[in-house]
Amino acid sequence: MHKYFPLIVIDKVLLSDEIVEAEFVCNLSKCKGACCEDGDAGAPLSDKELDEVKKSYEKIKPLMTPEGIKEVEKNGLYRYDREFGWVTPTVDNKICAYGFKDKNGVIKCAFEESYNKKEIKWKKPISCHLYPIKKTKSKYTKHEMLNYEPRKDICAPACKLGKELKVPVYVFLKEALIREYGTPFYNALCEIANDYYQVKQSKKD
């Protein structure tokens, strides 16, 4: 079912071993949610998530900025990007149209805030929830590929905090991984991680 060298393989998903080895914990007090406004496009959306955006829009609209509402109502709830497929719209090619800043200047997601208030049942795009893991499709097989891809500058505080707290990427992203792939998948990943650490420790000994 799985192995961990040179990649982790669980069913039809290929995972970079950095997901087990690297450590990461978002440090919003430092980065201010910069990943929501730094990038080449908005957040990638799967085809099934387009309906979730449609269903949620009117409920999350009160949380959005005037600029975000203007962008959405002028150009649509989502747009198609040649490189990334369906993505959320952005304001002036920067902040996600569904993002807003709190009193501390931290960018929050209108979908997630509404979800936390139990106003909607969809939390946010899985591409956002899985970050700093990036999900792509293999060009040669039917596998999905999960790679650990933090942004060098804005994620430096998160990488530092992860090392201080000793929290591996897959542990930090437990909720997102279970949401996307299910509990059996995550349990298999945990078994692989335990094997990985045992091998690593035995080499030290």
N, C-alpha and C positions, 0 to 999 in steps of 0.2 A: 504493500500500500504506500509506503513512503521510505525515503532515505534522506540523508542530510549532506552528502558530499557528491559533486561540488555544489549542487542546488538542493533545496528541500523540495520534495515532490509529494503532494497529497492529492490523491485522485487526479483531477485534470488541472491542478493548480501548481505552478512552479514558483517557489519563493526564494528570494536571495537569502543566503545564510546570515547576512547582516541583520535581518529582521529578528534573529535569535541572538546574535552576538552584540550588536550595537545597543546603546542605551539612550533613552529619549523621554523627556517629560516637558510638555509645553509650559513655557514661562511667560504668560500673558502680560505680567507686569513689566517685562523687559521688551518683548517684541510687539506688544499692542495689537496682536492679530494681523500682523503685516502680510501674512500669506493670503489674506482676503483682498488685498489690493496690489500685490506684486506678482506679476505673471504676464504671459503672452495672451491670455484670454480669460474668460470667466471660468467658473467651476464646471468641469465636465458633467454631463447628465446622461444617464442611460435612457433608452427609449421609454421604458416603463415609468421613469421618473418625470417625464414630461406631463403626464396626467396628474401626478402629485402636485407639481407646481401650479397647474391650472386649478385644481381643487382647493389649494391653500391660499391662493393669492389674495382674495378679498379679506380673509381673516388676518393675514400678516400685514396687509397694507397700512394699518394705523402705526405700525412700528417702523416703517420705511421712511427714508428721507424724501423731501420734495424732489430732489434731483433723481433719486432712484425711481420714484413713481413716474416722473416725467419720461425717463429713459424707457421704462417698461411699456408705458402706454403709447409711446411714440413708435417704438421699434419691436415690441413683442416681449412675451414672457421669457423667451429664450431665443437663441440664434444659432445658426449652423456655422461652424468653423472648419475649414478644410483640413486642418491638422488634428483637431481634437474632437470633431463631431459636434453634437449638441452641447451648448454651454450656457451658463447664466449670462445675462447682459451685464455690461459694466458702464460706469459713469466716467466719461472722458478717457476710456481705455485704462482705468485705474481700479478703483474700489468696486466690488461686486454691487450691483444694483439693489440686492437684498441685504446689504450690510449697513450698519449704522454704528456710530460711536457713542459709548456710554460717557458718564461724567469724568471718567479717568482717561478717556481717549482710546479705550480698547474697542476694537471693532467687534461687534456682535452680529450674529446671524438672525434675521427676522424669523426664519423658519424654526430655528432651534429655540428661540425665546418663546414663540407661540406653542411649540411642542412642550416645553417645560411648564407652561401655564395650562397644559391639557386642552388647548384650543384646537390643535390639529394632531393627527396621529403619525405624521411623517416628520422625522427629526430634521434632516437636511440631506443634501446630496451625499451619496456614499463616498464619492471622491474626496469630499471635505472631511468626512468622518474618519476615513482611513489615513489621512495625511499624518506623517510624512511617507506613507507607502503609496506608490503610484501603481495603478492597475492598468495593464495593457493586454492586448491579444497577440498571441504569437502569429507571425506571418506564415509559418511553415507547418504548424500543428494546430490542434484544437485547444491547446492549453491556454489558460490565463496566466499572466506573469505578474508577480508582485515584487516590486523593487523598492528598496529603502532609498529615498531621494530627498533628504532635507535640503533646504536652501542654505548655502554656505554662510551667508552673513546673518540673515534674519533668524535663522534657527540655531545659531551658535549658543545663545542662552539656554535653549531647550536641551541641546546636546550636553552642555555643562551640567545642568540640573539633573539630567538623567544619570550621568556618571556619579554625581554626588549622592543621589538617592539609590543608585544601583538598580534602576528599573529598565529592563530590556524593552525594546520596541514592541514586541508581541504582547507583553504584559500591559504596557500603556494603552495599547489598542485592542484590548480584549473585547470590549463592548462592540466596537466596529467590526472586528473579525467575525464574531459570533452572529452579528446582525446580517452580514453578507454571506457567510458560508456555513453557519450552524455550529452547535455545540460539539458534535462529534469531530468536526474538522479542527476546532480549536483544541480539543483534548488530544488529538493526534499530534498537533503542533507542540503542545506542552511535553508530550512524551519524547518527541524528537529533541526538544530543547534540553530536557534532562539528560538524554544520552550525550548530547553535544557537550554539556558542561562536565560530565563524567570523563569523557575522552580528553577534554582540555585539561582537567585536573590531573589525570593519570600521566599526561605528558610532562606536567610540572614536577610530579613526584618522581 
